[in-house]
Each structure stands twice: as structure tokens, then as C-alpha cells.
Amino acid sequence: MQLISPEKIFRGKGAWVKALPQIKELTKRPLLLGRSLATNKIRQQIYKDLRNEDFYIHVSNLQFDCCYEDLERLRKIILSNNCDSIIATGGGKVLDAGKYLADSLSIPVITIPLSASTCAGWTALSNIYSINGQFIRDIELKSCPNILVLDHSFIETAPNRTLASGIADALAKWYESSLTSSKVEDGLVQQAIQISRVLRDQLLIDGERAYQSQAVQNVSWCNVVEGCALTAGLIGGIGGEKCRTAAAHAIHNGLTQIFSTQKPLHGEIVGVGILLQLRLEETKNNNKLANQSINQLLGLMKKLNLPTTIAELGINVFENNNLQKIAEFTCRDKSEIHYLPFEINQQDIIEIITNFEKQKIKI
């Protein structure tokens, strides 16, 4: 069984208002879930619109990074208020929490991304973190969201940093899936890889223009936003597990085990993970084009003000046995690092990161 896409998708400017009749058919007593103070104004507008449509709404906020402690607290709130659905509004952690809770309680979920930082609004997956933000595991859910609302009027209010993060996360789809699944004969998997290639090219061409755009909602901006929030999710839905993650995300998961002074976004860490994956391909798989790919990516990442080293993520790998901790988690038994078509061990990760950080790649 494949869980390819949400049941209904509303996209574009004014998508939220257009989605309301469908949402009304699905729920009467939703929990409106959010988190950030920066998005409070949008959530207040959503709340007002729901009240005007005679919904009975309970409001609650995520306190941490989609951790079990927070999820249990929210589950009790949902049950005690007889909520019949969840409307998750925010970034990836809020969307993942909403999906997980709805799945565990067998109620519908509506995802409303408020930035293009990830494709979490699309997928049938939730990433679980510790209360301190350390990645624990990802959980496959029983379905994709019932309704996804990607309203450009909401997305345009998000900081440009979130768009840059989304671009890095979406780029990883090509660099990971083309490596892990290129020899898979399944037609849908091959089609997913080709979609990821087209998405990569689109992001390389339009990414900087969308990021720098003063006139939001131009063609480049729209294509990049929808590529990050929608197409990236479609690729994982069509291609399946091995088209979603490999070394870049495995290294992300390892890096989250270490305290960062800067609280980097998911895609910012993944972007550094792509560079490290390419170094692994160069040294362990004799990929002669890997260095060229690194230079191409570095050019875009610099223009998007994305971190390009682990140090720029606010992590010092050369203290407190951090290198060993990162390597151990990255190479644990169930890690996506083992989707690579060549063997990787902890020493490989330690050596690649050490050389990478010491070189302090600049462009």
C-alpha cells in the first residue's frame, strides 16, 4: 500500500477561504493547533473565519518539537473537549504533531502550512523529537492529511529564512533518491526520481529569484513555494520510503543529538547533510562529479544565506565527544544511511565531518 497524497488540496491565493466548505463537511469541533507567536495573527484570522462558519473550536499550542510529552498533553485536551478533527497550522513540527494525533485518535486532520520550509503538510509521516529537540524516530501514519491548504497569502508572511530552508530540504529529494533508488526497476520509483530531478532544476534556476523577490507571488516564487511544500511530498508518496531520505537526512538526525546555539531549521541542517553526502559519494563511491555538485550547491546556498558547515549551524563537533555521538546516531541500525549503495561506518562519518569542517569550504 502506498500513501501518495492528501485527499484534497487547495492551493494559491485565497485557498483557505475556498477550502472552508470542504472543511465544514469534515468537522464541526476542531482543535486548532499552532505554536509560534509570529504566526498568531494568521491563526486568529483562521479562528475568526471558523467561528463565522459556526464551528465550535478549541485552541491549543505545541510547546516543544513534536515530542511524546507534548503529544500526550494534547491528546488529553482533544479527548476532554470532544474534538472531532485537528486543524494544524504552522511549520513542520506543528504539522507533524497534528498528523500524529489525528492518526492515533482516528480523526481527520487538515494541514495548513504557514511557510514553505518542509513538505510536512503533505506526507503520511511524523518525525518525533525529544523535549530538547533531538530526533528520535519517524512514524508512518495510516493516511496522508484529509485536506491540505497551501494559501499563498499565508506563506508570503513567513520569513525568507524558512523558504531557503525549504529549498534545501526539497533539493535533498534528488540527491538522496537518485543515489538510493536509481537501480530500482519499479516504474513509479523511476518516475519519482525524474520528478525530483525536474524539481532540483527548477529550484536551482528559480530559487534565488524567489528568495530575493520583493514582489511575492510572482511565477518564480509560486513555483518554488509549491515545489518545496507540495512536489517534494509527492516524490516521497510516489517513490516510497527509499525516495525520501538517505545520508543527508541521516546526518541531520545525528546532528540534532548535539546542542546548537543557533536553533537551526530542519532544511538548514539537511542542506549541510547534502554536502556531506556528496563528500561520502566522492570518497567512498568514487563519484567524479560529486565535487562539481558541491560547488554548484554552495553557490546557491551562499545566495540563500544557508549554513554550509556544521559550525555555521551553531555546533562545535570537536568538543564533548560530539563527533562520536553524531557518528553513532547517524550509523545506528535503523538509520537511513544504510540506504546508500555502499557501506558506511562510524569512522567514515567521523573522517568526512572532520575533513569537511577543517577545510571550512568557502566560495
N, C-alpha and C positions, 0 to 999 in steps of 0.2 A: 504494500500500500504506500502510495506517495501522497503527501500533503503539499499541494503545489501552490495554492493561493488562497487569499481571503475569499469569502463567498461573494461579497460586493465591495467594489472600490469606487470611491468618489474622489476625483482629483481636479485641481485647478482652483482659480479664484472663486470664492463663494461656495466651495464644495460642502462646507459644514451645513449651510442652510439647505442645500439640495438634499443632503443626507437625512435631515430631520424626519421626513415622513417614513423612511425605511426604519430608522431607529425607533420611531414610535410604534411600529408594528412588532418590534422585537422585545421591547421592555417598557415597564411603567415605573419601576422603583430602582433606578440605577445607583450604584456607588460611583461618584465622580472622584477619580483618583488622580492626584498630581503630586508635585514636590517643590519645584523651585519657586522662590519669591519672584524671580524675573519673569515667570510666565503667569503670575497670579492674575494679571489684568485679563488675559485671554480666558483663563478658567472662569473668572467672574462673568465674562460675556457668555460663555458656554452655559454656565449655571442659569443666567437670566433667560437665555433662549429656551432652555429646557423648562423652566418654570412657566414661561409664556405658553408652552405647549402642554401644560398640565401634568408634567412629570412630577413624581414625588422623589426628590433627590437627597441622598445623604452624601456629604463631602468628607473626604479624609485624605491625608497626605502620606507619602512614603517618607520615612525618616532616614533610612540608610540606603545601601546599594543592593536592593533586592536580596535581602538576607532572610534566613529562616525565622529569625526573631521578629522581624517586621512583618513577614508574611503571616505568621501565626496571629499577631495582633490584629492585622487587617481582616483575617478570616473570621475572627470573633465579632468584629464590627459588622461585617456583612451579614452574618447569621443573626445577630441580635436585632438588626434593623430590617430583616426580611428583604434584603436587596435581591432583585431578580436578574441583575446584569452588572457588568463593570464597564465604565467608560474611562479608559486610561488615556490621560493627556500629558504629554511631556516627552522626555528623551528616552533612550533605550532602557534604562533601569526601571523607569515607571511603566513602560510598555511591557517589559518582561514580567514585572510583578503582576500587572493586571491580567496578562495571559495565563500565568501560572495559577493565580487564584481562581479565575473563571474555569480553567480546566479541572482543577481539583474539586470544585464545587458543582461542576456540570451546569454552569450557567453561561449565557452568551457574553462575549466581550467585543467592545468597539474600541479600536485603537485610533488615536488622534495624535500623530507625531507633531511636535511643536518645533522641531528642527529637522534637518536632513542629515543628522550625524550618524545614523545607522539605518539598517533595514529592519529593525526590530518590530515595526508596525505591521510587517508582512508575515513573518515566519511563525511556524509551529514549534518554536523553541524558546526556552527561557534560560538565561545564564544566572546561576546562583552564586552569590558572593558571601564572604564573612561580614560581620558587622563593621569590620575595619576596611572593607573593600578588596579583600583578597579573593581571587577567583577560586571557587570550589568545584563546580561541575556545570555542565549544561544538561537540560532535561528536555526530551522530546515530548511534545504535547499531543493530545488526541486530534487536534484540528488547528488550522490557521484561524485568525480572527474572523468573526462573523461579518463585521464591517470595518473597512479601513477608510479613514477620511484624511486625505492629504490636501489641506486647504492652503493654497499658496499665500493667502493673506496672513495666515498664522506663521508660516515658515519664514516669511520675509522679515519678521520681527526678531528672529534669532540672531545671535552674534555670528559674524563671519567665521569665527574660530570653529563653530560647530559644522559649518559647511565644509571647511578644509578637512576636518576630522572625518566627515562622511565620505569625502573624495578618497582619502587614504584607505578607509575601510572597504569601499567599493572596488578600488583598484586591486585589492588583495584577491578578489574573486578570480581574476585572470591568472595572477602569479601563482596562486595555490592550485586551482582546478586544472590548469594546463599541465602542471607538473604531476599531480597525483592521478589524473584520470585520462591522460592523453592516449593510453593504450587500451582503454575500455571500449569494447565494441558496441555497447548499447547505444542506439541511435539518439535517444533523448539526452543521454550524458554528453554525447558529442555535440548536440545542438546547444546544450547549456554552455559548453566551453566556448563555442563560437559566439554566443551572446555575450559572454564575459569578455571576449576579445573586442567585439564592437563597443562594449561599454568602456573598456580601457581606452580605446582610441578616442572615443567621444570625450572622456574626462581629460585626456592629455591635450586635446585640441581646445576644449571649451572651459576647462577647469579654472584657469587663471582669469579668463574673461568673466566667468560667473562670480568668482571670488571678489574681483575688483569692481564689479558692476555697481554703478551708482543708481542706474535705472533698473531696479529689481523687476523680475518677471519678464525680462526680455527673453529671446529664444534660448540663448546660452544658459542663462540662469535656470529657466524652466527645465531644460533638458538635463542639466547637471543635478538639480534637486530631485527630479523624478528618477534619474539613474541611480542615485545613492539610496533613496528611500524605497523605490519600487523594483527597478530592474535587478538590483543586487539580490533582493529577496526571491525574485522569480528564478534566478540562476540556481540558487540552492534548492528551490522547490522542484524544478525540473531535473536537475542533475543529481540530487540526493546528497547523502552525508559527505562523500568524498569531494564533492564540488563546493563545499562550504569552507573548509578550513584545512590548513596544513601547518607548515613551520611558522608562518607569520603569526597566526593566532595562538599556536602552542607557546611561542616565545612571549606573546602578550600575556598569556595566563601565568607564565613563570615570573614575568616582571611584576605582576600585581602582588606577588608574595612579599615584595620589598617595599618598605615605606618610601613614599615620594614626597618631596617638599612642595611640589607644584600641582598635585592632583590632576595628572594628565587625563584627557578624554580617551575613550576606547580606541577610536580611529588613530589618534596620535601615537599610541603605543603600537598598534598594528602596523602603522607606516614604518616605524623603525624595525619592526619584525620582518617586513618585506625585504628591507635592505640586508638584514642578517640572513634571511633565507637565500637570497641571491648569492651572498658570500659562501654559504654552505654548498650551493649548487656549483659554484666555481671551484671550490677546493675538494669537495667530496664526489662530485659527479662530472668533473671536467667540462663544465659548461663554458665554452669560449666566449659566449655572448653575455654572460652574467654581468661583467664589469661595465659593458656598454649600457645594459639595462639600469644598473645602479646610477650611472652618470645621468641618464635620461630622467630617472625618477628624482634624483637630487635637484635637478634644475627646476622641476615643478614644485617640489616640496619647499624649496627655499622661497619661491614666489608666493606660496601659500602660507608662509611663516610656520611651517610644520617642524617639529623637532626632527633632527636627523641623526642623533646619537642618544644613547641611553642617558648620558649625563644631562642632556638637554631636557629629558623627561623629569629631572629632579632626583635621579637615582645614582648613587655612587656604588658601582659594582665592586670596588676594590676595598671595601670595609665590611666588617661584621660578617665575614664568610658569605657575603651576598652572592658571589659568583657560584658557589657550590649550591646554595639554596635555589637559585634560578635554574641551574642545570638539572638539579634533582627533580624539580616540579615539571620542567619542560619535557623531561625524558621519562616521566612516570609511566607505568604500564599502559594506561588508557589514554595517553596523550595523542593528540592529532599529529605530532611529529613523526609518528610511526606510519603515517600515510605516505611519507616520502618513498620514492622508488629506490632508495639507497639507505644503508644502515647509518644510524646516528646514535651516539652515546653521549654521556655527560661530559667526557673530556673534549669531544668535538665542540659542544656548546661553549665550554669554558674558553677554549682556544679561539674560537671565532669572535666571541664577545671581547676577549682581551685584546686581540689584534685590532678589532673594529674601533674600540674606544681609544686605544693608544694612537691610532692613526689620525683620529679627530678629522674625519673626512670633511673637506670643505670644497666649495665650488664657486 
